[in-house]
């Protein structure tokens, strides 16, 4: 297949690109390289079946021309900065909703029928049903990020209803692993490298989260890519969750440090931070997919990769 990957120089995208090339697909990456990194595609760049386009999804004309001739689109590009969404309220709408509209129009105009979309468990808001299944009713949205992803999903459903587009909407928990560049694990590792004696943690440490290793995420995408589901929603996650205090312990032990933990207090880290995320991912298991990494193993593998790639940590420390 000829596969077009938006955000292909990013964390999940670059891992997916490598896997697709290993599966003998032709891959075009479309990325504006604001958070994506060229070095993540260094191995891919050696393949004759790889092409890179540095451009913005908001450039609709260029995007439409680039999508032509492909068999499928994997749309991963997004603004995932939940924590600082209210510092730039229009960013989520432009990068997550308007950009998705442009992708769908580019597909429609070029008769490209297969779409895989990276959504998020954040669309469920603070759902009272735990673990949360795909058919859970949406409560009120609690973050601009979740609201923008829910809006993008609505556009995808409308296009799948009215056009030949066949879409898989994956709702992920947080993803960890090699090339990870954003989130609490990198923040904690970066802080502990600067000061291994003390670690400030937002919230009270009891926030419960679920995490998935990037290789398990990529395996699910590749498994569904050849299918023609019409319009499907699939949760991705492991069976279980951890408290933030547990992940702090795993990180510190992996780094060989024993810091004093300074909890900021409260039941969440910031506005829009869901204090309990745990998705029911049993539906994907009916398709033969099974995650290989536990949450702890995913955290530890991420720490190991970060310590071996300290250049990624340079801009990771965020002032609270």
C-alpha positions in Angstrom: 0.0 0.0 0.0 1.0 3.6 -0.5 0.4 5.2 2.9 0.3 8.9 3.8 1.2 9.7 7.4 0.6 13.1 8.9 2.8 13.9 11.8 5.1 11.1 10.7 8.3 12.8 12.2 6.7 12.7 15.7 6.8 10.2 18.4 4.1 7.7 17.3 4.4 8.7 13.7 8.1 7.9 13.3 7.7 4.5 15.0 4.8 3.8 12.7 6.8 4.8 9.6 9.6 2.4 10.5 7.2 -0.4 11.0 5.3 0.3 7.7 8.6 0.3 5.8 9.5 -3.0 7.3 6.2 -4.3 6.1 7.1 -3.3 2.5 4.7 -0.4 2.2 5.4 2.9 0.5 5.3 5.8 2.9 4.9 9.5 2.5 5.4 11.6 5.7 3.7 15.1 5.8 5.0 17.0 8.8 5.7 20.7 9.5 8.5 19.7 11.9 7.5 21.9 14.8 7.5 19.1 17.3 8.5 16.3 15.0 12.2 15.6 14.6 14.1 14.8 11.4 16.5 12.5 13.3 13.6 10.2 14.2 13.3 9.5 10.5 17.0 8.9 9.8 16.6 5.2 9.2 13.5 5.7 7.2 15.2 8.3 4.9 17.5 5.5 3.7 14.6 3.6 2.2 13.7 4.1 -1.5 10.0 3.7 -0.5 10.1 6.7 1.7 9.3 10.3 0.9 9.2 13.4 3.2 7.1 16.5 2.7 7.8 19.4 5.1 4.5 21.3 5.1 1.5 22.5 7.2 -1.8 20.7 7.2 -3.4 24.1 7.2 -2.1 24.6 3.6 -5.1 22.9 2.0 -3.9 23.2 -1.6 -0.5 21.7 -0.9 -2.0 18.9 1.2 -4.6 18.0 -1.4 -1.8 17.7 -4.1 0.3 15.6 -1.7 -2.4 13.1 -0.8 -3.1 12.2 -4.5 -2.2 8.7 -5.5 -2.2 7.2 -2.0 -4.2 4.2 -0.8 -4.6 5.2 2.9 -4.0 8.1 5.3 -2.9 7.7 8.9 -3.7 11.1 10.5 -1.5 11.5 13.6 -0.6 15.2 13.5 -2.2 17.2 16.3 -1.6 19.6 19.0 -1.5 17.4 22.1 -0.5 20.1 24.6 -3.4 19.5 27.1 -1.7 21.3 29.9 -1.3 24.6 28.3 -4.5 24.6 26.1 -5.9 27.7 27.7 -2.7 29.6 27.0 -3.5 29.3 23.3 -7.2 28.6 23.0 -7.4 28.7 19.2 -4.5 26.2 18.7 -6.5 23.1 19.3 -9.3 24.2 16.9 -6.8 25.0 14.1 -4.4 22.1 14.5 -6.9 19.4 15.5 -10.2 20.4 13.9 -9.4 22.5 10.9 -6.4 20.4 10.0 -8.6 17.2 10.1 -11.2 18.9 7.9 -8.4 19.6 5.4 -7.2 15.9 5.5 -10.8 14.7 4.9 -11.3 17.1 2.0 -7.9 16.1 0.5 -9.0 12.4 0.7 -12.5 13.1 -0.8 -11.0 15.1 -3.7 -8.5 12.4 -4.5 -10.8 9.4 -3.9 -8.6 8.1 -1.1 -10.9 5.9 0.9 -9.0 4.6 4.0 -8.4 6.7 7.1 -6.9 5.8 10.4 -7.2 8.6 13.0 -5.5 9.0 16.3 -8.0 10.3 18.8 -7.8 10.1 22.6 -9.4 8.7 25.7 -9.8 12.4 26.7 -12.9 12.6 24.6 -14.7 10.7 27.3 -14.1 13.5 29.8 -14.4 12.3 33.3 -16.6 9.4 32.5 -18.2 7.6 35.5 -17.9 4.2 33.7 -14.6 2.7 34.5 -13.1 1.0 32.5 -14.6 3.1 29.8 -16.0 1.3 26.7 -16.3 2.8 23.3 -20.1 3.2 23.6 -19.9 5.2 26.8 -21.9 8.4 26.6 -19.8 11.5 26.4 -20.1 13.7 29.5 -19.1 17.4 29.5 -15.7 18.0 27.9 -13.0 18.9 30.4 -10.2 20.1 28.1 -9.8 22.0 24.9 -7.8 19.1 23.6 -10.5 16.5 24.3 -13.2 18.8 22.9 -11.2 19.4 19.7 -10.6 15.6 19.2 -14.3 14.9 19.7 -15.1 17.6 17.1 -12.6 16.0 14.7 -14.2 12.6 15.3 -17.6 14.1 14.4 -16.3 15.4 11.1 -14.8 12.0 10.3 -18.2 10.3 11.1 -19.9 12.7 8.8 -17.5 12.1 5.9 -17.7 8.3 6.5 -21.5 8.6 6.2 -21.6 10.7 3.0 -18.4 9.6 1.1 -16.5 6.3 0.4 -14.1 7.1 3.3 -13.8 4.1 5.7 -12.4 5.3 9.0 -10.9 3.8 12.2 -10.9 6.2 15.1 -8.4 5.0 17.7 -8.9 6.4 21.2 -5.5 6.0 22.9 -4.5 6.2 26.5 -1.1 8.0 26.9 1.6 6.4 24.8 5.2 5.8 26.1 8.4 4.4 24.6 11.3 5.3 22.3 11.1 8.8 20.8 8.7 9.9 23.5 9.0 13.7 23.9 6.1 15.0 25.9 4.5 14.2 29.2 5.1 13.5 32.8 7.7 10.8 32.4 10.1 13.0 30.4 9.3 15.9 32.8 10.2 13.8 35.9 13.4 12.4 34.3 14.6 15.8 33.2 14.0 17.3 36.7 15.7 14.4 38.4 18.8 14.8 36.2 19.0 18.4 37.4 18.2 17.7 41.1 18.1 14.0 42.1 17.2 14.9 45.7 13.8 16.5 45.2 10.9 16.1 42.8 7.9 18.3 42.6 4.8 16.5 41.4 1.5 18.2 40.4 -1.6 16.9 42.3 -1.4 14.6 45.3 0.0 11.5 43.5 -3.2 9.6 43.6 -4.2 10.4 40.0 -4.8 7.1 38.2 -3.5 6.7 34.7 -3.1 4.0 32.1 -0.3 3.9 29.6 0.5 2.0 26.4 3.9 1.2 24.8 4.3 2.8 21.4 5.1 -0.6 19.8 1.8 -2.0 20.9 0.0 1.2 19.6 1.8 0.8 16.2 0.9 -2.9 16.0 -2.8 -2.1 16.4 -2.7 0.6 13.7 -1.0 -1.8 11.3 -3.4 -4.6 12.1 -6.5 -2.5 11.2 -5.0 -0.6 8.3 -5.9 -3.1 5.6 -9.5 -3.4 6.8 -12.7 -1.7 5.5 -14.7 -1.1 8.6 -16.9 1.8 7.4 -16.7 3.9 10.6 -15.3 2.2 13.7 -14.1 3.4 17.1 -11.5 1.4 19.0 -10.0 2.0 22.4 -6.4 1.2 22.9 -4.9 0.5 26.3 -3.7 -2.1 28.7 -5.8 -3.9 31.4 -5.1 -1.7 34.4 -3.8 1.6 35.6 -1.2 3.0 38.0 -1.2 5.9 40.4 1.2 8.7 39.6 3.0 8.0 42.8 3.8 4.5 41.5 5.2 5.8 38.3 7.4 8.2 40.2 8.7 5.3 42.2 9.5 3.3 39.0 11.2 6.3 37.4 13.3 7.1 40.4 14.4 3.4 40.9 15.3 3.1 37.2 17.5 6.2 37.5 19.1 5.0 40.8 17.9 8.0 42.8 15.8 8.4 46.0 14.3 11.9 45.9 12.0 13.6 48.4 8.6 14.0 46.7 7.0 17.4 47.0 3.3 17.0 46.0 1.6 20.3 45.0 -1.8 19.0 46.3 -5.2 18.6 44.8 -6.7 15.7 42.9 -5.3 16.8 39.5 -2.4 18.5 38.0 -4.1 21.2 35.9 -7.4 22.3 34.4 -8.5 19.5 32.0 -6.3 16.8 33.7 -8.5 13.8 34.1 -7.6 12.2 37.5 -8.7 8.7 36.4 -8.1 7.3 32.9 -8.7 3.6 32.2 -10.2 2.4 28.9 -11.9 -0.9 28.1 -9.8 -2.1 25.2 -11.4 -5.6 24.9 -12.9 -4.8 21.5 -9.4 -4.6 19.9 -8.5 -7.9 21.5 -11.3 -9.6 19.5 -9.2 -8.7 16.4 -6.2 -10.6 17.7 -4.3 -7.7 19.2 -2.7 -8.0 22.6 -0.3 -5.5 24.2 3.1 -6.9 25.0 4.2 -4.3 27.6 2.8 -3.8 31.0 2.5 -0.2 32.3 5.5 -0.5 34.5 7.6 -2.0 31.6 6.5 0.8 29.3 7.5 3.4 31.9 10.9 1.7 32.5 11.6 1.4 28.8 10.8 5.0 28.3 13.2 6.1 31.1 16.0 3.9 29.6 15.5 5.5 26.2 15.5 9.0 27.6 18.7 8.4 29.5 20.3 7.2 26.3 19.1 10.2 24.3 19.5 13.1 26.7 19.3 15.6 23.8 15.6 15.1 23.9 15.5 16.3 27.5 17.0 19.7 26.8 13.7 21.6 26.6 11.7 19.2 28.8 11.6 21.0 32.1 8.4 23.1 32.3 8.0 25.8 34.9 4.9 25.2 37.0 
